[in-house]
Amino acid sequence: PLVLESGGKEILDPHAWFSTVNAAIYVRNITEGIASLEPSKKWELESRAKLYLAQLRSLDSWIRQMVHLIPVRQRILVTSHDAFNYFAREYGFRNEAPLGWSTGSEIGAGMTPTRFKAVVNSIKSLGVKAVFVESSVNPKLIREIAREAGVKIGGELYSDSMGSHGSAGETYIGMMSENVLTIVRALK
C-alpha cells in the first residue's frame, strides 16, 4: 500500500482501486470470500469473476496504449487532492496534488497566499499543460490555481466516487475509461 504524509503523520492511501492490477486483486478476494459463504454458487461466481478479470486485463492494456499517446514529459497529473497516486504509479505519471491537499487533511485548508503562490509557481515550472477538477471535490480553488498559472482545466475526473446511474462513469470500467480519455485528451 502507498503511504502518504499529512501534517507530519503517515496515513495509508485508500485509493488503490485506481490501479486495475489492484482492482483485479479486489475481484479475486471478493469472489473467494463470497464463494466461501455460498459454496453452491462457487462455479457461477468464479465464472463471472473470470470474465470480469479478462475485462480488467483488456482495460489495463487499453489504458497503457492510451497513456503512450502522451509524451513522457507531459505526463504530469495535477488534481484537487492526492487520489491518483496508484494510477500515477501504475501508468507512468508524475502525480502532483497542490501542497497540503491530501487524503488526511481537508482540501484547501490552510491555503495561505504564500502556499497558493508556491503551487502556482510549481505548476508553471513543471510546464503542466492542464489541471483537473474532481467529481467529489469543490473545484473553486483548483480553478483559481489554473487561472493564475495560465493553464487550462483538462476536465473533471471521477475520484472518490463513481458516476451516477446512467452516466459513463457508473461502473468501474466506465469510470476508469472516462478518466483516461479525459486525461489523454488534455495532456497529449
Secondary structure, DSSP 8 states (H G I E B T S, - for coil): --EEEETTEEEE---GGGSHHHHHHHHHHHHHHHHHH-GGGHHHHHHHHHHHHHHHHHHHHHHHHHHTTS-GGG-EEE-SSSTTHHHHHHHT-EEE--TT--TTS-TTTT--HHHHHHHHHHHHHHT--EEEEETTS--HHHHHHHHHHT-EEEEEE--SS---TTSTTSSHHHHHHHHHHHHHHHH-
